[in-house]
Amino acid sequence: MDLQLTTTDTVFLIIIASLMSLFFLLLIGLVIMAIRLMQSVRRVAARAEEVVNSVEEVAETFVEAQGKLTVFKLIRNIMKVANRRRK
């Protein structure tokens, strides 16, 4: 079985090989862009997690401060009532 390519077959083979090489180059570029995008998303997610943790810490601090302020307000009110009764 002798396989000989005609001129038309050779041209088609070159065109298909060129298109396949362009397709693979494009695919490689898209994969690289997808990897970079995923890395960016990871960085943004990590930063968002840090922000959420900071907000939680601030909220806890406010809750703790509010509890302490309530004790001081209670003591101040008791002192005011005691001072009014003395007068």
C-alpha positions in Angstrom: 0.0 0.0 0.0 1.7 3.1 -1.2 0.5 6.4 0.4 1.3 9.4 -1.8 -0.1 12.7 -1.0 -1.4 14.9 -3.8 -0.8 18.6 -3.8 -4.4 19.2 -2.5 -3.8 16.7 0.3 -0.6 18.4 1.3 -2.2 21.8 1.3 -5.1 20.5 3.5 -2.6 18.8 5.8 -0.7 22.1 6.2 -3.8 24.1 6.8 -5.2 21.6 9.4 -1.8 21.4 11.2 -1.6 25.3 11.2 -5.1 25.5 12.6 -4.4 22.9 15.3 -1.2 24.7 16.3 -3.1 28.0 16.6 -5.9 26.3 18.5 -3.4 24.8 21.0 -1.6 28.1 21.4 -4.9 29.8 22.1 -5.8 27.0 24.5 -2.5 27.4 26.4 -3.1 31.2 26.6 -6.6 30.7 28.0 -5.3 28.2 30.6 -2.7 30.7 31.7 -5.3 33.4 32.0 -7.6 31.1 34.0 -4.8 30.2 36.4 -4.0 33.9 36.9 -7.7 34.7 37.4 -7.9 31.9 40.0 -4.9 33.3 41.8 -6.5 36.7 41.9 -9.7 35.3 43.2 -7.8 33.5 45.9 -6.1 36.8 46.9 -9.4 38.6 47.0 -11.0 35.9 49.0 -8.1 35.9 51.5 -8.3 39.7 51.8 -12.1 39.5 52.3 -11.6 36.9 55.0 -9.2 39.2 56.8 -11.7 42.0 56.6 -14.5 39.8 57.9 -12.2 38.8 60.8 -11.4 42.4 61.5 -15.1 43.4 61.5 -15.9 40.5 63.9 -13.1 41.6 66.2 -14.4 45.2 66.2 -18.0 44.0 66.9 -16.7 41.9 69.8 -14.8 44.9 71.1 -18.0 47.0 70.9 -20.0 44.3 72.7 -17.4 44.0 75.4 -17.1 47.8 75.7 -20.9 48.2 75.9 -21.0 45.6 78.8 -18.3 47.6 80.6 -20.0 50.9 80.0 -23.3 49.5 81.3 -21.6 48.7 84.6 -20.1 52.2 84.8 -23.5 53.7 83.9 -25.1 51.6 86.6 -22.6 52.8 89.2 -23.0 56.4 88.1 -26.7 56.2 88.4 -26.5 54.7 91.8 -24.1 57.5 92.8 -26.5 60.1 91.4 -29.5 58.6 93.3 -27.4 58.5 96.5 -26.3 62.2 96.1 -29.9 63.3 95.5 -31.1 61.5 98.6 -28.3 63.2 100.6 -29.4 66.7 99.5 
